């Protein structure tokens, strides 16, 4: 009986124990090293290049659509005559 009550108390005490750590304890560099800066710069360059490619493709599509609109407008004018 005594063993059971001791076991319950030890389980309760373990389950309510909290671990308190400081925010910097055990952490590696805070992200301000040259590697992270270089990686961030490479990611930014990649994103800008990708966005430029997408913008170029959209401009080409827009130009094709404008040509199609112009052709259709000319056909409408010729049909009205």
PyMOL commands that place a pseudoatom at each C-alpha (Angstrom):
pseudoatom trace, name=CA, resn=UNK, resi=1, chain=A, elem=C, hetatm=0, pos=[0.000, 0.000, 0.000]
pseudoatom trace, name=CA, resn=UNK, resi=2, chain=A, elem=C, hetatm=0, pos=[2.799, 2.370, 0.864]
pseudoatom trace, name=CA, resn=UNK, resi=3, chain=A, elem=C, hetatm=0, pos=[4.549, 1.525, -2.398]
pseudoatom trace, name=CA, resn=UNK, resi=4, chain=A, elem=C, hetatm=0, pos=[1.420, 2.421, -4.403]
pseudoatom trace, name=CA, resn=UNK, resi=5, chain=A, elem=C, hetatm=0, pos=[0.995, 5.798, -2.750]
pseudoatom trace, name=CA, resn=UNK, resi=6, chain=A, elem=C, hetatm=0, pos=[4.671, 6.565, -3.274]
pseudoatom trace, name=CA, resn=UNK, resi=7, chain=A, elem=C, hetatm=0, pos=[4.407, 5.545, -6.946]
pseudoatom trace, name=CA, resn=UNK, resi=8, chain=A, elem=C, hetatm=0, pos=[1.389, 7.829, -7.432]
pseudoatom trace, name=CA, resn=UNK, resi=9, chain=A, elem=C, hetatm=0, pos=[3.170, 10.732, -5.788]
pseudoatom trace, name=CA, resn=UNK, resi=10, chain=A, elem=C, hetatm=0, pos=[6.294, 10.271, -7.886]
pseudoatom trace, name=CA, resn=UNK, resi=11, chain=A, elem=C, hetatm=0, pos=[4.256, 10.099, -11.104]
pseudoatom trace, name=CA, resn=UNK, resi=12, chain=A, elem=C, hetatm=0, pos=[2.370, 13.239, -10.133]
pseudoatom trace, name=CA, resn=UNK, resi=13, chain=A, elem=C, hetatm=0, pos=[5.536, 15.090, -9.302]
pseudoatom trace, name=CA, resn=UNK, resi=14, chain=A, elem=C, hetatm=0, pos=[7.111, 14.086, -12.598]
pseudoatom trace, name=CA, resn=UNK, resi=15, chain=A, elem=C, hetatm=0, pos=[4.098, 15.094, -14.637]
pseudoatom trace, name=CA, resn=UNK, resi=16, chain=A, elem=C, hetatm=0, pos=[3.935, 18.556, -13.091]
pseudoatom trace, name=CA, resn=UNK, resi=17, chain=A, elem=C, hetatm=0, pos=[7.644, 19.294, -13.287]
pseudoatom trace, name=CA, resn=UNK, resi=18, chain=A, elem=C, hetatm=0, pos=[8.371, 22.040, -15.774]
pseudoatom trace, name=CA, resn=UNK, resi=19, chain=A, elem=C, hetatm=0, pos=[11.594, 22.624, -17.573]
pseudoatom trace, name=CA, resn=UNK, resi=20, chain=A, elem=C, hetatm=0, pos=[12.670, 26.238, -17.819]
pseudoatom trace, name=CA, resn=UNK, resi=21, chain=A, elem=C, hetatm=0, pos=[15.271, 27.125, -20.425]
pseudoatom trace, name=CA, resn=UNK, resi=22, chain=A, elem=C, hetatm=0, pos=[16.540, 30.468, -21.515]
pseudoatom trace, name=CA, resn=UNK, resi=23, chain=A, elem=C, hetatm=0, pos=[15.873, 31.333, -25.145]
pseudoatom trace, name=CA, resn=UNK, resi=24, chain=A, elem=C, hetatm=0, pos=[19.552, 31.284, -26.118]
pseudoatom trace, name=CA, resn=UNK, resi=25, chain=A, elem=C, hetatm=0, pos=[20.667, 28.261, -24.153]
pseudoatom trace, name=CA, resn=UNK, resi=26, chain=A, elem=C, hetatm=0, pos=[21.787, 25.453, -26.427]
pseudoatom trace, name=CA, resn=UNK, resi=27, chain=A, elem=C, hetatm=0, pos=[21.015, 27.439, -29.554]
pseudoatom trace, name=CA, resn=UNK, resi=28, chain=A, elem=C, hetatm=0, pos=[23.439, 27.741, -32.411]
pseudoatom trace, name=CA, resn=UNK, resi=29, chain=A, elem=C, hetatm=0, pos=[24.290, 31.077, -33.969]
pseudoatom trace, name=CA, resn=UNK, resi=30, chain=A, elem=C, hetatm=0, pos=[21.354, 33.433, -34.031]
pseudoatom trace, name=CA, resn=UNK, resi=31, chain=A, elem=C, hetatm=0, pos=[21.196, 33.519, -37.821]
pseudoatom trace, name=CA, resn=UNK, resi=32, chain=A, elem=C, hetatm=0, pos=[23.517, 36.462, -38.369]
pseudoatom trace, name=CA, resn=UNK, resi=33, chain=A, elem=C, hetatm=0, pos=[26.475, 34.605, -39.775]
pseudoatom trace, name=CA, resn=UNK, resi=34, chain=A, elem=C, hetatm=0, pos=[27.861, 34.985, -43.290]
pseudoatom trace, name=CA, resn=UNK, resi=35, chain=A, elem=C, hetatm=0, pos=[26.363, 31.698, -44.463]
pseudoatom trace, name=CA, resn=UNK, resi=36, chain=A, elem=C, hetatm=0, pos=[22.785, 32.715, -43.668]
pseudoatom trace, name=CA, resn=UNK, resi=37, chain=A, elem=C, hetatm=0, pos=[23.321, 36.130, -45.271]
pseudoatom trace, name=CA, resn=UNK, resi=38, chain=A, elem=C, hetatm=0, pos=[24.705, 34.525, -48.428]
pseudoatom trace, name=CA, resn=UNK, resi=39, chain=A, elem=C, hetatm=0, pos=[21.869, 31.981, -48.492]
pseudoatom trace, name=CA, resn=UNK, resi=40, chain=A, elem=C, hetatm=0, pos=[19.259, 34.735, -48.096]
pseudoatom trace, name=CA, resn=UNK, resi=41, chain=A, elem=C, hetatm=0, pos=[20.898, 36.711, -50.924]
pseudoatom trace, name=CA, resn=UNK, resi=42, chain=A, elem=C, hetatm=0, pos=[20.873, 33.661, -53.203]
pseudoatom trace, name=CA, resn=UNK, resi=43, chain=A, elem=C, hetatm=0, pos=[17.211, 33.001, -52.432]
pseudoatom trace, name=CA, resn=UNK, resi=44, chain=A, elem=C, hetatm=0, pos=[16.343, 36.628, -53.147]
pseudoatom trace, name=CA, resn=UNK, resi=45, chain=A, elem=C, hetatm=0, pos=[18.243, 36.529, -56.453]
pseudoatom trace, name=CA, resn=UNK, resi=46, chain=A, elem=C, hetatm=0, pos=[16.471, 33.308, -57.449]
pseudoatom trace, name=CA, resn=UNK, resi=47, chain=A, elem=C, hetatm=0, pos=[13.055, 34.751, -56.628]
pseudoatom trace, name=CA, resn=UNK, resi=48, chain=A, elem=C, hetatm=0, pos=[13.764, 37.937, -58.590]
pseudoatom trace, name=CA, resn=UNK, resi=49, chain=A, elem=C, hetatm=0, pos=[14.970, 35.921, -61.596]
pseudoatom trace, name=CA, resn=UNK, resi=50, chain=A, elem=C, hetatm=0, pos=[11.903, 33.667, -61.442]
pseudoatom trace, name=CA, resn=UNK, resi=51, chain=A, elem=C, hetatm=0, pos=[9.549, 36.645, -61.194]
pseudoatom trace, name=CA, resn=UNK, resi=52, chain=A, elem=C, hetatm=0, pos=[11.309, 38.333, -64.138]
pseudoatom trace, name=CA, resn=UNK, resi=53, chain=A, elem=C, hetatm=0, pos=[10.823, 35.191, -66.238]
pseudoatom trace, name=CA, resn=UNK, resi=54, chain=A, elem=C, hetatm=0, pos=[7.143, 35.058, -65.306]
pseudoatom trace, name=CA, resn=UNK, resi=55, chain=A, elem=C, hetatm=0, pos=[6.718, 38.758, -66.112]
pseudoatom trace, name=CA, resn=UNK, resi=56, chain=A, elem=C, hetatm=0, pos=[8.380, 38.267, -69.503]
pseudoatom trace, name=CA, resn=UNK, resi=57, chain=A, elem=C, hetatm=0, pos=[6.060, 35.343, -70.304]
pseudoatom trace, name=CA, resn=UNK, resi=58, chain=A, elem=C, hetatm=0, pos=[3.010, 37.372, -69.282]
pseudoatom trace, name=CA, resn=UNK, resi=59, chain=A, elem=C, hetatm=0, pos=[4.101, 40.307, -71.441]
pseudoatom trace, name=CA, resn=UNK, resi=60, chain=A, elem=C, hetatm=0, pos=[4.487, 37.959, -74.421]
pseudoatom trace, name=CA, resn=UNK, resi=61, chain=A, elem=C, hetatm=0, pos=[0.993, 36.573, -73.818]
pseudoatom trace, name=CA, resn=UNK, resi=62, chain=A, elem=C, hetatm=0, pos=[-0.368, 40.109, -73.571]
pseudoatom trace, name=CA, resn=UNK, resi=63, chain=A, elem=C, hetatm=0, pos=[1.264, 41.065, -76.873]
pseudoatom trace, name=CA, resn=UNK, resi=64, chain=A, elem=C, hetatm=0, pos=[-0.269, 38.002, -78.573]
pseudoatom trace, name=CA, resn=UNK, resi=65, chain=A, elem=C, hetatm=0, pos=[-3.687, 38.848, -77.168]
pseudoatom trace, name=CA, resn=UNK, resi=66, chain=A, elem=C, hetatm=0, pos=[-3.396, 42.439, -78.406]
pseudoatom trace, name=CA, resn=UNK, resi=67, chain=A, elem=C, hetatm=0, pos=[-2.515, 41.154, -81.882]
pseudoatom trace, name=CA, resn=UNK, resi=68, chain=A, elem=C, hetatm=0, pos=[-5.561, 38.876, -81.799]
pseudoatom trace, name=CA, resn=UNK, resi=69, chain=A, elem=C, hetatm=0, pos=[-7.787, 41.764, -80.704]
pseudoatom trace, name=CA, resn=UNK, resi=70, chain=A, elem=C, hetatm=0, pos=[-6.437, 43.971, -83.504]
pseudoatom trace, name=CA, resn=UNK, resi=71, chain=A, elem=C, hetatm=0, pos=[-7.065, 41.237, -86.093]
pseudoatom trace, name=CA, resn=UNK, resi=72, chain=A, elem=C, hetatm=0, pos=[-10.612, 40.701, -84.852]
pseudoatom trace, name=CA, resn=UNK, resi=73, chain=A, elem=C, hetatm=0, pos=[-11.268, 44.449, -84.892]
pseudoatom trace, name=CA, resn=UNK, resi=74, chain=A, elem=C, hetatm=0, pos=[-10.089, 44.598, -88.528]
pseudoatom trace, name=CA, resn=UNK, resi=75, chain=A, elem=C, hetatm=0, pos=[-12.352, 41.667, -89.435]
pseudoatom trace, name=CA, resn=UNK, resi=76, chain=A, elem=C, hetatm=0, pos=[-15.312, 43.405, -87.806]
pseudoatom trace, name=CA, resn=UNK, resi=77, chain=A, elem=C, hetatm=0, pos=[-14.578, 46.594, -89.765]
pseudoatom trace, name=CA, resn=UNK, resi=78, chain=A, elem=C, hetatm=0, pos=[-14.328, 44.661, -93.022]
pseudoatom trace, name=CA, resn=UNK, resi=79, chain=A, elem=C, hetatm=0, pos=[-17.620, 42.858, -92.337]
pseudoatom trace, name=CA, resn=UNK, resi=80, chain=A, elem=C, hetatm=0, pos=[-19.441, 46.137, -91.616]
pseudoatom trace, name=CA, resn=UNK, resi=81, chain=A, elem=C, hetatm=0, pos=[-18.503, 47.556, -95.041]
for i in range(1, 81): cmd.bond("trace and resi %d" % i, "trace and resi %d" % (i + 1))
show_as sticks, trace
zoom trace
